[in-house]
Amino acid sequence: MIENDLFLRALKGETVDRPPVWMMRQAGRYLPEFRQLREKYDFFTRCQTPELASEITVQPIRRFEMDAAILFSDILVIPQAMNIEVQMKPDFGPYLPQPIRSQKDLDAVVVPDPKEALGYVMEAITMTKSLLQDKIPLIGFAGSPWTILCYCVQGQGSKSFDLAKGFCFTQPKAAHELLQKITDTTIAYLKEKVRAGCNAIQLFDSWGGMLSPTDYREFSLQYMQQITVALKDIAPVILFGKGCWFALGEMAKTGASALGVDWTCSPKNARYLSGGQITLQGNFDPSRLLSPPSEIKKRVHQMIDEFGKDQYIVNLGHGILPNVPVENAAAFIQAVKEYKRETV
Ligand code: CP3
């Protein structure tokens, strides 16, 4: 049994004394102890070495005692395992030298056995579980098929993902074949992660908000739905779609346990759009962690009041920024832990 099960109880919609809290991208980025490791080991070495990945996963927990840990890894280990080369260039981000632009490119893409191609992730999970000693749950994650396609086709990050969208709109058959291959790989991968010890799963649809509601249904939601249906009986699933407020209603019907919300959607609107029954997670503007700690605490309490303490997981509206002072991240977590005390 997990000692602190606040997060799992909120995912079930149970009544809690205070909402649980964790931060997207909490492992890495802003912590000095992470930056030290980053100087010694390159990105994929950090992901592929279970000792490093598990150490980075628990670093923020040691400092802040969040209510859940998220495994240090990346969404792009999936295309890598599918025979698509992925590099992580310092000060640039992901770079895929041979992007998928045609049916011929697609034919070289495989659906691997995750135990073989991604065995290092499973080892990192085993090691992390033993470091966590069942004190808090461990979240496993994957990118949504659409977000993974964005990188596979564009070949790098982008403000518009114009080439990825162009591929979908000019070669829809090939696009759907790629999305299905990513979906199949992701389902097998996440099932294996749950078997290895992950207690919940989050899908990051970081670029879902690039699509119109109609295209979202066709190119993103139906694949996230397949993954959710395949996983929901073995682990709770959280769907986070950045900029996807328009899809909250449909996402709520997939069988997911919770939906992530970004900061451009008010708590009230998010409750309304998602139908008022499902647990919501979010949505503090990551840049607001640059405000002084006293201001952060005030705004976190306001946010909990607006979402309500139940069926709610406190989080940021997207990943924590690298330039956030450590004491401000601490104030965010502390504000949630103090919530009950200050309001009763
Ligand atoms: O809490 C965590 O940080 C857990 C690990 C984690 C990473 N990436 C490590 C990472 C998670 C959950 C991700 C998810 C991820 N990766 C997403 C979805 C979430 C989101 O932010 O929208 C996306 C789109 C990626 C792809 C990716 N990986 C990009 C665009 C970049 C470069 C920019 C950056 O710093 O985020 C990465 C590299 C990456 N992934 C880093 C880390 C800690 C930084 C590079 C480094 O440490 O050398």
Boltz pocket constraint, residues with backbone or C-beta under 6 A from the ligand:
constraints:
  - pocket:
      binder: B
      contacts: [[A, 23], [A, 24], [A, 25], [A, 26], [A, 27], [A, 28], [A, 29], [A, 38], [A, 42], [A, 43], [A, 70], [A, 71], [A, 72], [A, 73], [A, 74], [A, 75], [A, 76], [A, 88], [A, 92], [A, 93], [A, 94], [A, 141], [A, 143], [A, 157], [A, 204], [A, 206], [A, 319]]
      max_distance: 6.0
